Amino acid sequence: MKSILTLTFFLTLLLSAFAQTIKPSPVGVQLYSFREQFKADARGTFQRVKDLGIKEVECAGFYGMTPEDFKKNLDEFGLKAIGSGADFAELEDDAKLAAVIKTAKILKTKYVVCFWIPHIEGGFTLEEAEKAIKVFNKAGKKIAENGLGLLYHPHGYEFRPYKDRYLMDLILQKTLPQYVNYEMDINWVFHAGHNPVTWLKKYPTRWEALHIKDRNHATPCNQFGRMDVELNCTIGQGEVNTADIMRTARALGIKHYFIEDESSRSFEQTPASIDYLRQFFVKK
């Protein structure tokens, strides 16, 4: 019995020492990055996320769990959900929106995040943009009344020309900031042929969160919101002007940053991505 107790004591010390060696990550992660791993082993994946030093996450599905059970796992592994997703169709429908709000409250998130506006494949029209503006303002008001915020995450098709500007300008200008704000995925803005720094500076009070994503050099751009996920690379090693973007975002006071690596190498690449991003959070 004494030897068992001694072994238990030393194992406890070893685990404690290991825990202390984990550096807290200055950025969070969009859990969609690890969707395949969650499907195979949800609890093991939660542990791996924790072992990366990550504290903040965005949710992307519950992998067979109820929101209540998912929240229990988040709590157990020391993870705080900042945002939970909502389909555009859920924002349009009052009953579905009520369910979205209920889920967000169970998870105790800060935001409900919409990631896609339905549109004709290969295009995005003025009519589709105007419909989105109405849906976002109406749903955002209801979400705000429940103590939450609504964010929209563009995917690049919104940056099509409109008159002397872009449809994204129209969406930003006609959505009400007290009800609707934005999460920039720096890759998708870059993928649409635009400089994310320009858009951060153009609407400095509207971007409340960032998805940080990089891609291989010479990746072809388009405005369709489509790209081979295997082109995602370790942040700082690709062609996105991440350093300029991060310095601008930090200067603007953006609070929430999430790595999103959609490739099959996400767990292998994320530690180096975190290490690269640490430099932008050093207090001077």
C-alpha positions as CSV (number, residue, x, y, z in Angstrom):
1,M,0.0,0.0,0.0
2,K,2.8,2.4,0.9
3,S,4.5,1.8,-2.5
4,I,1.2,2.5,-4.3
5,L,0.8,5.7,-2.4
6,T,4.4,6.8,-3.1
7,L,3.9,6.0,-6.8
8,T,0.6,8.0,-6.8
9,F,2.4,10.9,-5.1
10,F,5.2,11.0,-7.7
11,L,2.7,10.7,-10.6
12,T,0.8,13.7,-9.2
13,L,4.0,15.7,-9.0
14,L,5.0,14.7,-12.5
15,L,1.6,15.8,-13.9
16,S,1.7,19.0,-12.0
17,A,5.2,19.8,-13.3
18,F,4.0,19.0,-16.9
19,A,1.0,21.3,-16.5
20,Q,3.2,24.1,-15.3
21,T,5.4,23.8,-18.5
22,I,2.4,24.5,-20.8
23,K,2.6,28.1,-21.9
24,P,-0.8,29.8,-22.1
25,S,-1.7,30.7,-25.7
26,P,-2.3,34.4,-26.3
27,V,-4.9,33.4,-29.0
28,G,-7.8,31.0,-29.1
29,V,-8.8,28.5,-31.7
30,Q,-11.9,27.8,-33.9
31,L,-12.7,24.2,-33.0
32,Y,-13.7,23.5,-36.6
33,S,-9.9,23.2,-37.1
34,F,-10.1,19.9,-35.3
35,R,-13.4,18.7,-36.6
36,E,-12.1,15.3,-37.7
37,Q,-10.3,14.7,-34.5
38,F,-13.5,15.6,-32.5
39,K,-15.4,13.0,-34.5
40,A,-12.9,10.3,-33.7
41,D,-12.2,11.1,-30.0
42,A,-14.0,14.2,-28.6
43,R,-12.5,14.0,-25.0
44,G,-9.1,13.3,-26.3
45,T,-9.3,16.3,-28.6
46,F,-10.4,18.5,-25.8
47,Q,-7.3,17.4,-23.9
48,R,-5.1,18.2,-26.8
49,V,-6.6,21.6,-27.1
50,K,-5.9,22.2,-23.5
51,D,-2.4,20.9,-23.8
52,L,-1.7,23.7,-26.4
53,G,-2.4,26.2,-23.7
54,I,-5.5,27.4,-25.4
55,K,-8.2,29.1,-23.2
56,E,-10.6,30.7,-25.7
57,V,-12.5,28.8,-28.4
58,E,-15.3,29.2,-31.0
59,C,-17.7,26.3,-31.2
60,A,-18.5,24.5,-34.5
61,G,-21.0,21.7,-33.7
62,F,-21.2,19.4,-30.7
63,Y,-20.2,16.1,-32.2
64,G,-23.1,14.1,-30.8
65,M,-23.2,15.9,-27.5
66,T,-25.9,18.1,-26.1
67,P,-24.9,21.8,-25.6
68,E,-25.1,21.0,-21.9
69,D,-22.6,18.2,-22.1
70,F,-20.4,20.2,-24.5
71,K,-20.3,23.0,-21.9
72,K,-19.4,20.5,-19.2
73,N,-16.4,19.4,-21.2
74,L,-15.4,23.0,-21.9
75,D,-15.4,23.7,-18.2
76,E,-13.5,20.5,-17.4
77,F,-10.7,21.3,-19.8
78,G,-10.6,25.0,-18.9
79,L,-11.9,26.3,-22.2
80,K,-14.1,29.4,-22.6
81,A,-16.5,29.5,-25.6
82,I,-16.5,33.0,-27.0
83,G,-18.8,32.3,-29.9
84,S,-21.2,29.7,-31.2
85,G,-22.4,29.4,-34.8
86,A,-25.7,30.0,-36.4
87,D,-26.9,29.3,-39.9
88,F,-28.4,32.2,-41.8
89,A,-31.7,30.2,-42.0
90,E,-31.7,30.1,-38.2
91,L,-31.4,33.9,-38.0
92,E,-34.3,34.3,-40.4
93,D,-36.7,32.1,-38.4
94,D,-37.9,33.4,-35.0
95,A,-38.3,29.9,-33.5
96,K,-34.9,28.7,-34.7
97,L,-33.4,32.0,-33.6
98,A,-34.8,31.4,-30.1
99,A,-33.1,28.0,-30.0
100,V,-29.8,29.5,-31.1
101,I,-30.0,32.1,-28.3
102,K,-30.8,29.3,-25.8
103,T,-27.8,27.3,-26.9
104,A,-25.5,30.4,-26.7
105,K,-26.7,31.0,-23.2
106,I,-26.1,27.4,-22.2
107,L,-22.5,27.7,-23.5
108,K,-22.3,31.2,-21.9
109,T,-20.8,32.7,-25.1
110,K,-20.3,36.3,-25.9
111,Y,-21.4,36.1,-29.5
112,V,-23.6,34.3,-32.0
113,V,-21.6,34.0,-35.2
114,C,-23.0,33.6,-38.7
115,F,-20.5,32.3,-41.3
116,W,-22.3,32.3,-44.6
117,I,-24.9,34.2,-46.5
118,P,-26.8,31.9,-49.0
119,H,-26.3,33.0,-52.6
120,I,-26.2,31.8,-56.1
121,E,-23.1,29.6,-56.6
122,G,-20.3,31.6,-58.2
123,G,-21.9,35.0,-57.5
124,F,-23.3,37.3,-54.8
125,T,-25.8,40.0,-55.8
126,L,-27.1,43.3,-54.5
127,E,-30.4,41.7,-53.7
128,E,-28.7,39.0,-51.6
129,A,-26.7,41.6,-49.8
130,E,-29.8,43.7,-49.0
131,K,-31.7,40.6,-47.8
132,A,-28.8,39.8,-45.4
133,I,-28.8,43.3,-44.1
134,K,-32.4,43.0,-43.1
135,V,-32.0,39.6,-41.5
136,F,-28.9,40.6,-39.6
137,N,-30.5,43.8,-38.2
138,K,-33.6,42.0,-37.1
139,A,-31.9,39.0,-35.6
140,G,-29.1,41.1,-34.1
141,K,-31.7,43.2,-32.2
142,K,-33.2,40.1,-30.7
143,I,-29.8,38.7,-29.9
144,A,-28.8,42.0,-28.3
145,E,-32.0,42.0,-26.2
146,N,-30.7,38.7,-24.8
147,G,-27.3,40.1,-23.7
148,L,-25.4,38.7,-26.7
149,G,-23.7,40.1,-29.8
150,L,-24.2,39.0,-33.4
151,L,-21.1,38.7,-35.6
152,Y,-20.9,38.0,-39.3
153,H,-17.8,36.3,-40.8
154,P,-17.3,37.2,-44.5
155,H,-15.9,34.6,-46.9
156,G,-14.8,36.8,-49.8
157,Y,-17.7,36.8,-52.1
158,E,-19.0,39.9,-50.3
159,F,-16.1,41.9,-51.7
160,R,-17.5,42.1,-55.2
161,P,-17.6,45.6,-56.7
162,Y,-20.8,47.7,-56.3
163,K,-20.9,51.2,-57.8
164,D,-17.7,52.9,-56.7
165,R,-17.2,50.6,-53.7
166,Y,-18.0,47.0,-52.7
167,L,-21.0,45.0,-51.5
168,M,-19.1,44.5,-48.2
169,D,-19.2,48.3,-47.7
170,L,-22.9,48.3,-48.2
171,I,-23.4,45.5,-45.6
172,L,-21.1,47.2,-43.1
173,Q,-22.7,50.6,-43.5
174,K,-26.4,49.4,-43.4
175,T,-26.2,47.0,-40.5
176,L,-26.7,48.7,-37.2
177,P,-23.5,48.6,-35.0
178,Q,-25.6,48.2,-31.8
179,Y,-26.9,44.9,-33.2
180,V,-24.4,43.6,-35.8
181,N,-20.6,43.5,-35.9
182,Y,-18.0,41.5,-37.6
183,E,-15.3,38.8,-37.4
184,M,-12.6,39.1,-40.1
185,D,-11.0,35.9,-41.4
186,I,-7.8,37.4,-42.7
187,N,-7.3,34.6,-45.3
188,W,-10.8,35.1,-46.9
189,V,-10.3,38.9,-47.3
190,F,-6.9,38.2,-48.8
191,H,-8.3,35.5,-50.9
192,A,-10.8,37.9,-52.4
193,G,-7.9,40.1,-53.6
194,H,-8.1,42.7,-50.8
195,N,-5.7,43.8,-48.0
196,P,-7.2,43.0,-44.6
197,V,-5.3,46.0,-43.1
198,T,-7.2,48.3,-45.4
199,W,-10.6,46.9,-44.2
200,L,-9.5,47.0,-40.5
201,K,-8.6,50.6,-40.8
202,K,-11.6,51.5,-42.9
203,Y,-14.1,50.2,-40.3
204,P,-12.0,50.3,-37.1
205,T,-15.0,49.9,-34.7
206,R,-16.8,47.1,-36.5
207,W,-14.3,44.2,-36.3
208,E,-14.6,42.5,-32.9
209,A,-12.7,39.3,-33.6
210,L,-10.2,37.8,-36.0
211,H,-9.8,34.4,-37.6
212,I,-6.1,34.0,-38.2
213,K,-5.3,31.8,-41.1
214,D,-2.4,31.5,-43.6
215,R,-2.0,29.8,-46.9
216,N,0.8,28.6,-49.2
217,H,2.5,31.1,-51.5
218,A,1.1,31.5,-55.0
219,T,-2.4,30.2,-54.0
220,P,-4.8,31.4,-56.6
221,C,-7.3,34.0,-55.4
222,N,-11.0,34.1,-56.1
223,Q,-14.2,35.8,-54.8
224,F,-16.2,32.5,-54.5
225,G,-15.4,31.8,-50.9
226,R,-13.8,28.5,-51.9
227,M,-10.3,27.2,-51.5
228,D,-8.6,23.8,-51.0
229,V,-8.2,23.5,-47.3
230,E,-5.0,21.6,-47.7
231,L,-3.4,24.9,-48.8
232,N,-3.6,26.2,-45.2
233,C,-0.1,26.4,-43.7
234,T,1.5,27.4,-40.4
235,I,0.7,31.0,-39.7
236,G,3.6,33.3,-40.6
237,Q,5.0,30.9,-43.2
238,G,2.6,31.7,-46.0
239,E,1.7,34.7,-48.2
240,V,-0.9,36.5,-46.0
241,N,0.5,39.7,-44.5
242,T,-0.1,38.5,-41.0
243,A,2.4,40.7,-39.2
244,D,0.9,43.9,-40.6
245,I,-2.6,42.6,-39.9
246,M,-1.8,41.6,-36.3
247,R,-0.1,44.9,-35.5
248,T,-3.1,46.8,-36.9
249,A,-5.6,44.7,-35.0
250,R,-3.8,45.0,-31.7
251,A,-3.5,48.8,-32.2
252,L,-7.3,48.9,-32.8
253,G,-8.0,47.0,-29.6
254,I,-9.5,43.9,-31.1
255,K,-9.8,41.5,-28.2
256,H,-10.5,38.0,-29.6
257,Y,-8.2,36.1,-32.0
258,F,-8.8,32.5,-33.2
259,I,-6.5,30.3,-35.2
260,E,-8.4,28.5,-37.9
261,D,-6.4,25.8,-39.7
262,E,-8.8,23.7,-41.9
263,S,-6.1,21.4,-43.2
264,S,-5.5,17.8,-42.2
265,R,-2.3,19.0,-40.5
266,S,-4.1,21.3,-38.1
267,F,-2.8,19.8,-34.9
268,E,0.8,19.5,-36.2
269,Q,0.8,23.2,-37.4
270,T,-1.0,24.9,-34.6
271,P,1.8,24.9,-32.0
272,A,4.2,26.7,-34.4
273,S,1.3,29.1,-35.3
274,I,0.8,29.9,-31.6
275,D,4.5,30.5,-31.1
276,Y,4.7,32.8,-34.1
277,L,1.7,34.9,-32.8
278,R,3.1,35.4,-29.3
279,Q,5.3,38.3,-30.5
280,F,2.2,40.4,-31.1
281,F,1.1,40.1,-27.5
282,V,4.3,41.1,-25.8
283,K,3.8,44.1,-23.5
284,K,6.1,46.9,-24.3
